[in-house]
Amino acid sequence: MVQRIVIFALLGSLILTGCLTRKPETTRHYILEYPAGYETVPVSKIADRSCLIMPAEVYPAFATHQIALRESSNEIRYFALNVWAVRPEQSITNMVTEFLLKHNVFQSVYAPAIIRETDFSLKTTVYRLEVITENRDYFANLEVEFMLINNLDGQITDVHRASRKVELEDRDLNLYAAAISRMLIEELSVFTKSFTEILN
């Protein structure tokens, strides 16, 4: 009897030790950033014009630190341990600003924090920013709209809206973040080419 109690006590101790020493699952953080080494289509420059980059607007379901996963038409859930390191609106605003500065599209580009009278304002709206799962495959899904507003009269100079869905090579959220970043810059390049042709 005493032997059984000792055996059960040892087994209980081993199980408890195993539970206590198990490492908690690590949260993985992902970033949206300007694609390194990515070459976009050359765009024309607009001389003597300035532009204010407005903070990107991301629809509420996709604006949190959590990465959205759509499994059916009207149902999304969020990854528990896979999150954005920086909220999407901040990352996207930074990418738009970096693109315009890299390509010297305007003579002056101002970040949202700087209150300044400018010739134009560039507005970015993200309607969808999600992982779509079909069968066992992952897709990066982005729906974005860019708008250039003439601050002199408040009229829209040009607008570009795109909906893109790209299959990922693997169920890897690092690939997802890279695909979203690339698609965003590709569509911004198309938009910039369009409005520079209008204004030149």
PETADA-V934737 format. One record per backbone hydrogen bond with DSSP energy under -0.5 kcal/mol. CO is the residue of the C=O (numbers start at 1). NH is the residue of the N-H. If there is no record, write none. Layout:
# PETADA-V934737
CO/NH
CO/NH
This chain:
# PETADA-V934737
1/5
2/6
3/7
4/8
5/9
6/10
7/11
8/12
9/13
10/14
11/15
12/16
13/17
14/18
15/19
16/20
17/21
18/22
28/83
30/85
30/86
31/33
35/38
38/40
45/47
46/49
46/107
49/107
49/108
50/120
51/53
51/110
52/54
52/122
56/58
57/126
59/62
60/63
65/84
67/79
68/131
69/71
69/77
70/133
72/75
75/71
75/72
77/69
81/28
82/67
83/30
87/90
87/91
88/92
89/56
89/93
90/94
91/95
92/96
93/97
94/98
95/99
96/100
97/101
98/102
99/103
100/105
101/104
105/46
108/51
110/53
111/114
113/115
114/116
119/151
119/152
120/52
121/123
121/149
122/54
123/147
124/57
125/127
125/145
126/59
128/143
129/68
130/141
131/70
132/134
132/139
134/137
137/134
138/168
139/132
139/141
140/166
141/130
142/164
143/127
143/128
144/162
145/125
146/160
147/123
147/149
148/157
148/158
149/121
149/151
150/154
155/150
155/157
158/148
160/146
162/144
164/142
166/140
170/172
172/176
173/177
174/178
175/179
176/180
177/181
178/182
179/183
180/184
181/185
182/186
183/187
184/188
185/189
186/190
187/191
188/192
189/193
190/194
191/195
192/196
193/197
194/198
195/199
196/200
